């Protein structure tokens, strides 16, 4: 996924503790939204003090890596990677103070963080993103290969965020795990990208699909995570994904 839709309201929710109860969500959204988030560790999310991961993407002959440490309760983000010109960058910022950060943080690094975190923790974001319309479409044929799965369609509003109007098609298989994902930028057809989500591992209480492999803009791509670990409340130790 690249430059996915995020409203300012959603970003605020994303960087805080859970803002709505399960009952509130259940009244307005299909049950599969909460069920999916719970499968990925929603009930234990409040125990997470920090998440560490490196986002890696291989596509169109390019290899890109970005390393993050995110502390959800303080909105503190540490980044290590490169700027748009390929120069090494290493910095730390607090997202609640984004307005006073340099342009590279506001225009490059923070949008990349949002994108990469959606790739890592999509079920949580779908649960938190109450401005988006979520619809359980029932069983549908998988877009890649054979077979079928439960289709959850998520449509974002036409205003707000980096690219308003995006649509996600989330295919959910056995055990409420995402098996495939389709992305329509600005809600357009044909699809912008489609991928299989595989290599599931646990990092503390969080379930992480470590590899997304498929097509984007008609060409093959591979997105994968490395050095994934979490730090829980009351501990200084990192729990690695395994």
C-alpha positions as CSV (number, residue, x, y, z in Angstrom):
1,X,0.0,0.0,0.0
2,X,1.2,3.5,-0.7
3,X,-0.3,6.8,0.6
4,X,-3.4,5.3,2.1
5,X,-6.3,7.4,3.3
6,X,-6.1,8.7,6.8
7,X,-8.4,11.4,8.3
8,X,-7.0,13.7,11.0
9,X,-9.5,12.3,13.4
10,X,-8.3,8.8,12.7
11,X,-4.7,9.7,13.1
12,X,-5.5,11.1,16.6
13,X,-7.2,7.8,17.5
14,X,-4.3,5.8,16.1
15,X,-1.7,7.5,18.3
16,X,-3.7,7.2,21.5
17,X,-5.2,4.5,23.6
18,X,-8.4,2.8,22.2
19,X,-11.1,5.4,22.0
20,X,-14.3,3.5,21.6
21,X,-15.6,0.4,23.3
22,X,-16.4,-2.8,21.5
23,X,-20.1,-2.2,22.2
24,X,-20.0,1.1,20.4
25,X,-18.3,-0.4,17.3
26,X,-20.7,-3.4,17.3
27,X,-23.7,-1.1,17.1
28,X,-22.6,0.6,13.9
29,X,-20.2,-1.7,12.1
30,X,-20.3,-5.4,11.1
31,X,-19.1,-7.8,13.8
32,X,-16.2,-9.0,11.6
33,X,-14.4,-5.7,12.1
34,X,-14.0,-6.3,15.8
35,X,-13.5,-10.0,15.4
36,X,-10.6,-9.3,13.0
37,X,-9.0,-6.8,15.4
38,X,-9.3,-9.2,18.3
39,X,-7.5,-11.9,16.3
40,X,-4.6,-9.6,15.8
41,X,-4.3,-8.7,19.5
42,X,-6.7,-5.9,20.2
43,X,-7.6,-7.0,23.7
44,X,-3.9,-6.8,24.7
45,X,-3.0,-3.7,22.7
46,X,-3.0,-1.5,25.9
47,X,-0.1,-3.5,27.3
48,X,2.2,-2.5,24.4
49,X,4.7,0.3,25.3
50,X,6.7,0.1,22.1
51,X,6.7,-1.6,18.7
52,X,9.9,-2.0,16.7
53,X,10.0,-3.0,13.0
54,X,11.7,-2.5,9.7
55,X,9.5,-2.2,6.6
56,X,11.0,-3.5,3.4
57,X,9.7,-3.2,-0.1
58,X,11.0,-4.7,-3.4
59,X,9.2,-3.4,-6.5
60,X,10.0,-2.0,-9.9
61,X,13.7,-2.8,-9.5
62,X,14.0,-0.9,-6.2
63,X,14.6,-2.0,-2.7
64,X,13.4,0.3,0.1
65,X,13.8,-0.2,3.9
66,X,12.6,2.0,6.7
67,X,13.1,1.2,10.4
68,X,10.8,2.4,13.1
69,X,10.3,2.4,16.9
70,X,6.8,3.6,17.9
71,X,5.7,4.3,21.4
72,X,1.9,4.5,21.1
73,X,1.2,6.0,24.6
74,X,3.6,9.0,24.1
75,X,3.3,9.4,20.3
76,X,7.1,9.1,20.1
77,X,8.5,7.9,16.8
78,X,12.1,7.0,16.0
79,X,13.1,6.6,12.4
80,X,16.1,5.3,10.5
81,X,16.3,5.2,6.7
82,X,16.8,7.6,3.8
83,X,15.3,10.8,2.5
84,X,13.9,11.2,-1.0
85,X,17.4,11.9,-2.3
86,X,18.8,8.7,-0.8
87,X,20.7,10.4,2.0
88,X,20.8,8.5,5.4
89,X,18.4,10.0,8.0
90,X,18.1,9.1,11.7
91,X,15.8,11.1,14.0
92,X,13.2,11.0,16.7
93,X,10.1,13.2,17.1
94,X,6.8,13.4,19.0
95,X,3.8,13.3,16.7
96,X,1.7,15.6,18.9
97,X,4.4,18.3,18.1
98,X,4.4,17.6,14.4
99,X,3.6,21.2,13.5
100,X,7.0,22.4,14.8
101,X,9.0,19.6,13.1
102,X,11.1,20.3,10.0
103,X,9.5,19.8,6.5
104,X,11.2,16.4,6.0
105,X,9.3,15.0,9.0
106,X,6.0,16.6,8.1
107,X,6.1,15.9,4.4
108,X,8.1,12.7,4.0
109,X,8.8,10.7,7.2
110,X,5.5,11.0,9.0
111,X,3.4,10.1,6.0
112,X,5.7,7.1,5.4
113,X,5.2,6.1,9.1
114,X,1.4,6.2,8.6
115,X,1.7,4.0,5.5
116,X,4.1,1.5,7.0
117,X,2.1,1.2,10.2
118,X,-1.1,0.5,8.3
119,X,0.7,-2.3,6.5
120,X,1.8,-3.7,9.9
121,X,-1.4,-3.3,11.9
122,X,-4.2,-3.0,9.3
123,X,-6.9,-4.8,11.4
124,X,-6.4,-2.3,14.3
125,X,-6.7,0.7,11.9
126,X,-9.8,-0.6,10.3
127,X,-11.3,-1.0,13.8
128,X,-10.2,2.6,14.8
129,X,-11.1,4.2,11.5
130,X,-14.8,4.8,12.3
131,X,-15.1,7.5,9.6
132,X,-14.7,4.7,7.0
133,X,-17.7,2.6,5.9
134,X,-17.1,-1.1,6.6
135,X,-19.3,-3.7,4.8
136,X,-19.2,-7.5,5.2
137,X,-19.8,-8.8,1.7
138,X,-19.9,-12.5,2.6
139,X,-17.9,-15.2,0.7
140,X,-16.1,-14.1,-2.5
141,X,-13.6,-15.6,-4.8
142,X,-10.0,-14.6,-4.0
143,X,-8.5,-12.1,-6.4
144,X,-5.2,-14.1,-6.6
145,X,-5.3,-17.8,-7.3
146,X,-8.2,-20.1,-6.4
147,X,-10.5,-20.4,-3.4
148,X,-12.8,-18.0,-1.6
149,X,-12.8,-16.0,1.7
150,X,-15.0,-13.6,3.6
151,X,-14.8,-10.1,2.0
152,X,-14.7,-7.0,4.2
153,X,-14.9,-3.8,2.1
154,X,-13.7,-0.6,3.7
155,X,-14.4,2.7,2.0
156,X,-12.8,5.9,3.2
157,X,-14.6,9.3,3.0
158,X,-13.9,11.6,0.1
159,X,-12.4,14.4,2.2
160,X,-9.5,14.3,4.6
161,X,-6.3,12.3,4.8
162,X,-3.5,11.9,2.3
163,X,-5.6,10.3,-0.5
164,X,-9.3,10.5,0.3
165,X,-11.7,8.0,-1.1
166,X,-9.5,4.9,-1.0
167,X,-11.2,1.5,-0.8
168,X,-9.8,-1.7,0.7
169,X,-11.0,-5.2,0.0
170,X,-9.8,-7.4,2.9
171,X,-10.2,-11.2,2.4
172,X,-10.5,-13.0,5.7
173,X,-9.8,-16.8,5.9
174,X,-9.7,-19.4,8.6
175,X,-9.1,-18.2,12.1
176,X,-10.1,-14.6,11.2
177,X,-6.7,-14.0,9.5
178,X,-6.3,-11.8,6.4
179,X,-5.2,-14.0,3.5
180,X,-5.4,-11.4,0.7
181,X,-5.7,-7.6,0.3
182,X,-6.8,-5.4,-2.6
183,X,-6.3,-1.7,-2.7
184,X,-8.2,0.8,-4.9
185,X,-6.6,4.2,-4.7
186,X,-9.3,6.9,-4.7
187,X,-11.8,4.0,-5.1
188,X,-10.9,3.5,-8.7
189,X,-11.0,0.4,-10.8
190,X,-9.1,-1.5,-11.9
191,X,-7.2,-2.3,-8.7
192,X,-4.1,-0.4,-7.7
193,X,-2.6,-3.4,-6.0
194,X,-3.4,-6.9,-4.7
195,X,-1.3,-9.2,-2.4
196,X,-1.3,-12.4,-0.4
197,X,-0.6,-12.0,3.3
198,X,1.5,-14.8,4.7
199,X,4.2,-15.9,7.2
200,X,2.2,-15.0,10.3
201,X,4.2,-14.6,13.6
202,X,3.5,-13.5,17.1
203,X,5.3,-10.5,18.6
204,X,4.1,-10.6,22.2
205,X,0.3,-10.4,22.0
206,X,0.3,-9.0,18.5
207,X,-0.2,-11.2,15.4
208,X,1.8,-10.0,12.4
209,X,1.7,-11.1,8.7
210,X,5.4,-10.8,7.9
211,X,5.1,-10.9,4.2
212,X,2.8,-9.3,1.6
213,X,3.5,-10.4,-2.0
214,X,1.5,-9.6,-5.1
215,X,1.1,-7.0,-7.8
216,X,1.0,-3.2,-7.7
217,X,0.5,-1.1,-10.8
218,X,0.5,-4.3,-12.8
219,X,4.0,-5.4,-11.7
220,X,5.1,-7.8,-9.0
221,X,6.1,-6.6,-5.6
222,X,7.2,-8.0,-2.2
223,X,6.6,-6.2,1.1
224,X,8.0,-7.8,4.2
225,X,8.9,-6.9,7.8
226,X,12.1,-7.7,9.7
227,X,13.3,-7.0,13.2
228,X,9.8,-7.0,14.5
229,X,9.5,-6.9,18.3
230,X,7.3,-5.4,21.1
231,X,8.1,-4.1,24.5
232,X,5.3,-4.5,27.1
233,X,4.4,-2.4,30.1
234,X,6.7,-2.9,33.1
235,X,9.5,-4.5,31.0
236,X,12.6,-3.3,29.3
237,X,12.9,-6.4,27.2
238,X,12.0,-6.7,23.6
239,X,9.9,-9.7,22.6
240,X,10.8,-10.7,19.0
241,X,8.3,-12.0,16.5
242,X,8.5,-15.7,16.1
